[in-house]
Amino acid sequence: MEVQEDGDHFISLQLAGLASAQMALRAAIDLKVFSIIADARPDAHLSAAEITSKIPTKDPSSAACTLERMLRVLGANSILSIARKPLGNNGEHGCHEWTYGLTKKSRCLVSSSTTDEATFSTSFILLVTEREMLESQRMIKDAVLDPRRSPFYKAYGVNFYDYMGEKPRLRQLFNEFRRPLVCFLKFESGFKDLKELMDVGGGIGTTLAKITSMYSQVRGLNFDLPHVIAAAPKLPGVKHVAGDMFKSIPNVQTILLKWILHNWDDEHCRKLLINCWEALPRDGKVIIVEMAICEALGNNLEATDVLIQDYFMMLLMNGGKERTLAEFEDLGKALGFTKIKIFPMPHWSIHVIEFHK
């Protein structure tokens, strides 16, 4: 047995504290801590008492003490910056208080960011820290021992989408999380010449409405399951169509699959893409928006983003996974798509992939 080296126990504490940092982050979002700091001024540093004064609480003094301990954890994880503020004229060694400011990690969570990115970030954090997600992660070991069902299914006995249909809170977070990012909407080469676009699995149609508002010549068709379409609002430039993408897809010029293929194993993806092929005219195409796993994995932000997404697909979906670009190309070529074009987006590991019939 190895003798424990100096400092190893500190590493153990850091590892044990990963979940604590995640839950402290969730609480800070719910309490609007980051927005309170941002509203003061862009470079503001506020004390726990100053932040608490903007939060409805029954006991501000005790609440400030509790909040301070949470803020320190966020500071230790570089989610907030920490500064020492002297009190009175006692100098460096006199009384002081700690103040907290935004960092690069927390600025993306406030409204000063673009609306889509701020909504995406906060919704994703809140979604993955919901009770159901945490309970599912407790079942990962069981899913390794018996991989026939996803950890979520093992925890709740139903498919994630079926479960979410009965939980308005989860459904709202999921729909907000699926809102498009600016980099994807600016994919001009894919949309500027289109006349008709069907968003298959398009949810309530938010993405399609934004596309048609930017490209007025596009006739938008939003295709999803009947219960999803029943809850979809009327949107300019969008016609809602109910159906099952694994049974058949209406004939259309161009099909958009935005974060759809990663929900399914290869067998289901092939079935869906065959239905897409049959729905397209001779010169039609499928526009796929997905994250792509790097062929050479590394300890960098881009690789981490997609691997975390892949982790949650494993957690929620039977067979769900992120893929490499080579795996996407293999899917397309095996089904007879004659030309495949790949367009990397500026960030988030997102790629736009075109399958041309």
C-alpha positions, -999 to +999 in steps of 0.1 A: +000+000+000+014+034-010+021+059+017+000+090+012+020+120+001+017+154+016-012+172+000-030+141-012-058+147+014-063+182-001-068+166-035-094+142-019-113+172-005-113+189-039-127+158-056-153+154-029-163+191-033-171+189-070-208+182-064-209+209-037-196+235-062-223+224-087-251+228-062-238+261-049-238+273-086-274+262-090-284+281-058-266+312-070-285+311-103-319+306-085-311+335-061-300+357-091-266+364-074-248+369-107-274+393-120-273+413-087-236+417-091-239+426-128-266+451-122-244+471-098-218+477-125-198+455-149-167+453-126-186+454-093-175+436-062-202+432-036-202+418-001-225+390+010-246+415+029-249+438-001-261+409-022-284+396+005-301+431+006-314+424-029-328+389-020-361+385-002-352+367+031-367+365+065-334+371+084-309+392+063-281+389+089-282+351+091-289+348+054-257+369+046-236+345+067-251+314+048-246+331+015-210+341+023-200+305+028-216+296-006-199+325-023-165+313-010-170+279-026-178+296-059-147+318-055-125+288-048-137+273-082-131+306-101-168+311-107-165+344-087-135+366-079-128+374-043-114+407-030-106+420+005-122+453+015-109+471+046-135+485+070-130+519+085-095+533+088-078+503+105-056+496+076-044+463+062-044+445+095-077+459+108-113+447+102-123+438+067-150+420+046-148+399+015-164+411-017-173+391-048-173+399-085-180+382-118-154+361-137-154+348-173-172+317-161-201+337-144-204+365-170-220+341-194-248+335-170-262+371-169-282+392-193-252+412-204-244+382-225-264+376-257-298+364-247-295+330-263-261+321-247-272+333-212-304+313-214-286+283-228-260+283-200-284+289-171-310+265-184-285+237-189-270+241-154-305+241-138-316+211-160-286+189-151-290+197-114-326+188-112-334+160-087-342+136-115-308+141-131-290+137-098-309+105-090-301+091-125-264+096-119-266+074-089-276+046-113-246+048-136-229+019-119-260-002-124-261+008-161-225-004-165-233-037-150-265-041-171-263-016-200-296-026-216-313+005-201-301+041-196-294+053-160-325+075-162-347+046-172-333+025-143-341+053-119-376+061-131-388+032-152-397+053-183-381+070-212-367+105-205-390+122-231-421+104-218-412+114-183-405+150-193-439+153-210-455+150-175-432+175-158-437+211-169-406+223-150-383+199-168-400+206-202-395+243-198-358+240-190-353+215-218-370+238-244-349+268-232-318+247-234-326+238-270-328+274-281-303+280-309-269+297-305-260+328-326-232+309-344-256+284-358-282+310-369-255+328-389-249+298-411-258+318-441-245+295-468-270+269-457-302+290-454-299+320-478-309+300-509-336+279-494-373+281-502-386+255-478-372+240-445-387+214-422-373+213-387-378+176-378-380+172-340-383+210-339-401+211-305-423+242-302-408+258-333-385+285-317-355+278-339-375+277-371-392+310-362-357+327-358-345+312-391-376+325-410-373+359-394-337+361-407-344+345-441-379+357-451-379+336-483-379+304-463-412+286-457-409+270-423-425+236-413-421+225-377-425+187-374-428+169-341-449+144-321-486+153-318-485+162-280-455+185-287-473+203-316-504+206-295-485+228-271-467+248-297-476+285-301-485+303-333-453+317-348-448+339-378-435+321-408-440+287-392-465+259-399-467+232-373-470+196-386-476+166-363-462+131-370-436+105-360-402+109-376-395+072-373-426+063-393-426+088-422-417+125-429-437+147-453-421+155-486-400+187-483-371+204-501-347+206-471-347+190-437-331+203-405-320+179-378-308+200-348-295+180-319-316+150-329-292+123-340-273+124-307-305+112-290-304+078-307-283+048-314-270+041-350-300+018-358-325+046-350-304+072-368-303+051-400-341+046-399-346+084-394-322+093-422-338+068-446-371+085-439-354+119-446-340+105-479-375+093-490-390+127-482-364+147-502-365+156-539-335+146-560-316+178-552-327+180-516-305+179-485-304+173-448-288+200-426-275+184-394-265+205-363-245+185-337-215+187-315-186+165-327-161+146-306-125+154-315-105+125-330-077+134-306-091+141-271-073+166-249-077+185-217-092+216-233-125+235-232-138+223-266-132+187-258-147+190-223-179+206-237-187+178-260-177+150-236-200+165-209-228+165-235-219+129-244-221+120-207-256+133-203-268+116-235-256+083-220-274+092-188-307+100-204-311+080-236-308+043-245-281+044-271-278+082-271-243+096-278-222+123-294-202+112-325-170+120-343-172+137-377-160+104-393-190+086-377-214+111-392-198+107-426-201+069-423-238+072-415-245+094-446-224+074-470-239+041-459-274+054-468-264+067-502-261+104-497-238+114-525-221+145-511-213+154-475-202+189-465-189+199-430-189+234-416-173+239-381-189+267-361-168+293-342-173+277-308-191+251-286-177+222-308-208+226-330-207+215-366-232+220-394-231+189-416-250+187-449-261+154-464-269+160-501-292+135-519 
